[in-house]
Amino acid sequence: MTISRQRHATHEVLNQVSPLSDYDVADDAALIDGLRRQGGGWAEAELRELGNLAGTVATQDHARLANVHKPVLRTHDARGYRIDEVDFHPSWHYLMGIAVSHGLHAAPWADDRPGAHVARAAKFMVWSQAEAGHGCPISMTYASVAALRQEPGLAASYEPLLTSPVYDPGLRVPQSKAGLLAGMAMTEKQGGSDVRANTTTATPARDGSYLVTGHKWFCSAPMCDLFLVLAQAPEGLTCFLLPRVLPDGSRNAMHIQRLKDKLGNISNASSEVEYDHAVAWRVGEPGRGVRTIINMVSATRLDCVLGSAAAIRQATVVAANYARERRSFGAALIDHPAMTGVIADLALESEAATTLALRLAGAADRAARGDAAEAALLRIALPAAKYWICKRTPLVTAEALECLGGNGYIEDYSLLPRLLRDAPVNSIWEGSGNVTALDVLRAVSRSSDAADALLAEIDMVAGEQQVAAAAARLRSELKEAAAAGPAAERDVRRLAGQITVTLQAALLARNAPGSIAGAFAITRLEPGGYGPATPFGSLPAGLDLPQIVARVAATPAG
Ligand SMILES: Cc1cc2nc3c(=O)[nH]c(=O)nc-3n(C[C@H](O)[C@H](O)[C@H](O)COP(=O)(O)OP(=O)(O)OC[C@H]3O[C@@H](n4cnc5c(N)ncnc54)[C@H](O)[C@@H]3O)c2cc1C
């Protein structure tokens, strides 16, 4: 049988877009400008180094492998002894090692330089574009210090190891290790939002420790060395520090029941655990567990914003890169007006998310150094941004995926399927949508400090008519919400969105190119509805779309 040449000609590969790799993930004007503005400019060289590493083929392969080879739980050894170990693929350890050695975990708490938390935030944003799942234990370790400091004795023992730049996996006595990781266990079967209903108990022991008995329905990263746990002490819900290995070298009675079979966030092991008289030490005042652990929750909420802003940027860059190379109907996709509009709309979303994320990191940095006004701004702007930006992420990643047409849906063509699977989790963590939005209302109702700090920040824009009009509307709605109290709950999502978008518009007006700031204000500040008309890409005429789209380009590593 002869095979005709004609038939083989149809196998020629045409119009396929080269994989997006070996590019500098940190080459993002909004990120670099924000880093400098918020006091972390001294970290730019390291940020670029990490950006180049995040974009390499080798790192992308580690990310893929860490997600293809799921963590595996081994509850018992061959002889039947409980071991409660989780095995990870070596690529997971690679990603963790880079994150810890670059100080993405608790390092800024040991760094006196102003802007240390901002530098860490920017690095976290860049490296989470290598792979997002391992950000969970990194983030919890960062946040644990904020709660641990409520108990100075424990902080003195463990903080130097939590801030150490050494990734030292394996279950051993914490004090014998070169570096530690920390997790958090609050959520129980009956509910995670209402932690006051927790049933896990903590019984005082004679030596000042407590014995914890109960369960946690979600406990991510169970291979961490230490956990901050909520349990009912005689005085009420209290925060505890619970080690996996006790000072005498024996395993603490924390038994991993199973690993969760999850939609996304696959590389990260999330588990169900039971405690059977597990030894723990109290952190903060007895009966004030929520107040103690809220310090940790606030820091992890910041990371939810940073991680989501990073995912929005990454999805947009992948989509723009594809649309520049791929052709249809005789032109590059990006030059077809309807596609230019989609990419431009995503670019606006990305610019606003990154700019606000870094402003919040700056506020967190200054609040940690005692700045009360920045703490007040954070009190309202952080839950609002956590609600809004995390909610935008699945929408953006889905739209970006479609820019690649059918290829976007294919696992080995781009990382967009993984980004889409990973996108919703930041909104669920640390207060799911409604709960986080309700926290905005709490901030408004308790005192006027938070709303005043927010409005002062927005009012720093002078002469921008649309922003000024939006600020006036927000001022009166904040006043109404404060007066209405719980009656304002029904409308709280809209308020959280309005706060975020108005603040984003104000920050862009002060800091971004006019084409971006103007287009954002025109498309997002309409009274009554906040955010663009969705789906993305429904932009009005008269905007400088090519200039907006130019902000999302992948530049080769160098
Ligand atoms: C992958 C993954 C990893 C996780 N890792 C951890 C971990 O390491 N440690 C940990 O402690 N937890 C962890 N969690 C749990 C997570 O924090 C909780 O799922 C979350 O806090 C919500 O709690 P819940 O699932 O019990 O939902 P519920 O509390 O039952 O809430 C269900 C829904 O009702 C809404 N809701 C609740 N109360 C109100 C109200 N008053 N008004 C209006 N709406 C309301 C919520 O917003 C939510 O949408 C993890 C979750 C996931 C998915």
Ligand as a Chemical Component Dictionary entry (heavy atoms), coordinates in Angstrom:
data_LIG
# 
_chem_comp.id                   LIG 
_chem_comp.type                 NON-POLYMER 
_chem_comp.pdbx_formal_charge   0 
_chem_comp.three_letter_code    LIG 
# 
loop_
_chem_comp_atom.comp_id 
_chem_comp_atom.atom_id 
_chem_comp_atom.alt_atom_id 
_chem_comp_atom.type_symbol 
_chem_comp_atom.charge 
_chem_comp_atom.model_Cartn_x 
_chem_comp_atom.model_Cartn_y 
_chem_comp_atom.model_Cartn_z 
_chem_comp_atom.pdbx_ordinal 
LIG C1  C1  C 0 -8.869  23.093 50.473 1  
LIG C2  C2  C 0 -9.280  23.579 51.814 2  
LIG C3  C3  C 0 -8.346  23.638 52.828 3  
LIG C4  C4  C 0 -8.712  24.076 54.105 4  
LIG N1  N1  N 0 -7.766  24.108 55.092 5  
LIG C5  C5  C 0 -8.133  24.479 56.340 6  
LIG C6  C6  C 0 -7.188  24.470 57.418 7  
LIG O1  O1  O 0 -6.010  24.174 57.233 8  
LIG N2  N2  N 0 -7.604  24.806 58.657 9  
LIG C7  C7  C 0 -8.901  25.162 58.897 10 
LIG O2  O2  O 0 -9.214  25.471 60.041 11 
LIG N3  N3  N 0 -9.826  25.189 57.915 12 
LIG C8  C8  C 0 -9.463  24.862 56.642 13 
LIG N4  N4  N 0 -10.399 24.867 55.638 14 
LIG C9  C9  C 0 -11.781 25.143 55.963 15 
LIG C10 C10 C 0 -12.303 26.509 55.553 16 
LIG O3  O3  O 0 -11.664 27.522 56.265 17 
LIG C11 C11 C 0 -13.820 26.464 55.778 18 
LIG O4  O4  O 0 -14.357 25.597 54.799 19 
LIG C12 C12 C 0 -14.471 27.819 55.727 20 
LIG O5  O5  O 0 -14.082 28.587 56.824 21 
LIG C13 C13 C 0 -16.013 27.698 55.719 22 
LIG O6  O6  O 0 -16.463 26.866 56.723 23 
LIG P1  P1  P 0 -17.475 25.669 56.376 24 
LIG O7  O7  O 0 -16.901 24.915 55.233 25 
LIG O8  O8  O 0 -17.771 24.890 57.598 26 
LIG O9  O9  O 0 -18.781 26.387 55.858 27 
LIG P2  P2  P 0 -20.020 26.928 56.727 28 
LIG O10 O10 O 0 -19.493 27.629 57.934 29 
LIG O11 O11 O 0 -20.992 25.860 56.907 30 
LIG O12 O12 O 0 -20.597 28.016 55.712 31 
LIG C14 C14 C 0 -21.258 27.616 54.499 32 
LIG C15 C15 C 0 -21.615 28.864 53.700 33 
LIG O13 O13 O 0 -22.486 29.676 54.469 34 
LIG C16 C16 C 0 -22.001 30.999 54.535 35 
LIG N5  N5  N 0 -22.353 31.563 55.854 36 
LIG C17 C17 C 0 -21.948 31.128 57.073 37 
LIG N6  N6  N 0 -22.447 31.926 58.023 38 
LIG C18 C18 C 0 -23.186 32.884 57.404 39 
LIG C19 C19 C 0 -23.947 34.006 57.847 40 
LIG N7  N7  N 0 -24.008 34.339 59.145 41 
LIG N8  N8  N 0 -24.578 34.762 56.927 42 
LIG C20 C20 C 0 -24.509 34.450 55.608 43 
LIG N9  N9  N 0 -23.799 33.422 55.131 44 
LIG C21 C21 C 0 -23.139 32.642 56.022 45 
LIG C22 C22 C 0 -20.497 30.899 54.321 46 
LIG O14 O14 O 0 -19.970 32.110 53.763 47 
LIG C23 C23 C 0 -20.419 29.735 53.339 48 
LIG O15 O15 O 0 -20.572 30.213 52.032 49 
LIG C24 C24 C 0 -10.057 24.452 54.358 50 
LIG C25 C25 C 0 -10.993 24.409 53.320 51 
LIG C26 C26 C 0 -10.620 23.975 52.069 52 
LIG C27 C27 C 0 -11.649 23.911 50.974 53 
# 
loop_
_chem_comp_bond.comp_id 
_chem_comp_bond.atom_id_1 
_chem_comp_bond.atom_id_2 
_chem_comp_bond.value_order 
_chem_comp_bond.pdbx_ordinal 
LIG C1  C2  SING 1  
LIG C2  C3  SING 2  
LIG C2  C26 DOUB 3  
LIG C3  C4  DOUB 4  
LIG C4  N1  SING 5  
LIG C4  C24 SING 6  
LIG N1  C5  DOUB 7  
LIG C5  C6  SING 8  
LIG C5  C8  SING 9  
LIG C6  O1  DOUB 10 
LIG C6  N2  SING 11 
LIG N2  C7  SING 12 
LIG C7  O2  DOUB 13 
LIG C7  N3  SING 14 
LIG N3  C8  DOUB 15 
LIG C8  N4  SING 16 
LIG N4  C9  SING 17 
LIG N4  C24 SING 18 
LIG C9  C10 SING 19 
LIG C10 O3  SING 20 
LIG C10 C11 SING 21 
LIG C11 O4  SING 22 
LIG C11 C12 SING 23 
LIG C12 O5  SING 24 
LIG C12 C13 SING 25 
LIG C13 O6  SING 26 
LIG O6  P1  SING 27 
LIG P1  O7  DOUB 28 
LIG P1  O8  SING 29 
LIG P1  O9  SING 30 
LIG O9  P2  SING 31 
LIG P2  O10 DOUB 32 
LIG P2  O11 SING 33 
LIG P2  O12 SING 34 
LIG O12 C14 SING 35 
LIG C14 C15 SING 36 
LIG C15 O13 SING 37 
LIG C15 C23 SING 38 
LIG O13 C16 SING 39 
LIG C16 N5  SING 40 
LIG C16 C22 SING 41 
LIG N5  C17 SING 42 
LIG N5  C21 SING 43 
LIG C17 N6  DOUB 44 
LIG N6  C18 SING 45 
LIG C18 C19 SING 46 
LIG C18 C21 DOUB 47 
LIG C19 N7  SING 48 
LIG C19 N8  DOUB 49 
LIG N8  C20 SING 50 
LIG C20 N9  DOUB 51 
LIG N9  C21 SING 52 
LIG C22 O14 SING 53 
LIG C22 C23 SING 54 
LIG C23 O15 SING 55 
LIG C24 C25 DOUB 56 
LIG C25 C26 SING 57 
LIG C26 C27 SING 58 
# 
